[in-house]
Amino acid sequence: MRRKLTALALLTVTALATSTPAQAASELQMVYSSLPYDVCISFGQSGVQTGRWQTWWCSTHYPQTYPGYYTYDLWAYVY
């Protein structure tokens, strides 16, 4: 059991070490702002499909011009 845990730990460390340079090359950016929810999701998925980013999310944005109405901002780690 101890050998399995050691092997798993070494595999995890190796995977992290090999993936770090690719992650270091990416930069967190707000790609789009004030989008409807479905458009934010669609743009996020298309960015993955085209290879622009792998990690993305939509955050809530409350514009001051429309009280009670909110939109979404698309954030991504862009390569």
N, C-alpha and C positions, 0 to 999 in steps of 0.2 A: 504494500500500500504506500509506503514511504517513497519507493522508487517511482511509482506512478505520479505522486504529487510533485516530486522533484522534476520529473520529465515534463509535466504540465506547466510548472513554473518556468522552466527553461524555454519551452515553446512559446509561452506568453511573452517573456522578455524578448525573445528573438523577433516575434511578430511586432512588438512595439518598437523595437530598435530599427527594424526595416521600414516601418511606416512613418517614422518621425520626419525624415526629410521631405516627403510629399506634403505632410501637414504643415511643415514650417514654411513651405513655399506659398501656401494659401493665405489669404488676407480676409478678415471679416469686413463685410461691406453691407450697407443697406442698398440693395439693388434697385428696388422700386418702392414708391411710397403712395399712400392713399388709394389702395386698390380694393375692389370688392373681394369678398372671401374666395369665391370660386376662381376668380382670375389670379389671385395670389397663389392658390394651390396649383393651378395649371402652369403658371410661369415657373414655380419651384420645380415641378416635375420635368418640365421641358429643359430646364437648366441641367438637370442630372442626365437626361437623355443626350444632350448635345455635348456633355463633358465640361461644362463651365464650372460646375461645383458638384460636390457630393453631399455636403451637409447644408441644410437650409431650413428655415422656419418662417412662419408668418406671425407678426406681433400686432397687437391691437393699437390703433392710432385714433385718438379722439381729436378731430379738427375743431378749432375754436369757431369756425364760421358756421358749423351746423351742430348746435348743442343737441345732445341725445342721439346723434348719429355717429357711428364709428366706422373706420375703414381699417385696412391692414397694410403693414409694411413688410416687404420680403427681405429677409436677411440671409446671407449666404457666405460661406468661406469660398471666395472666388480664387481660382487657380491663375 
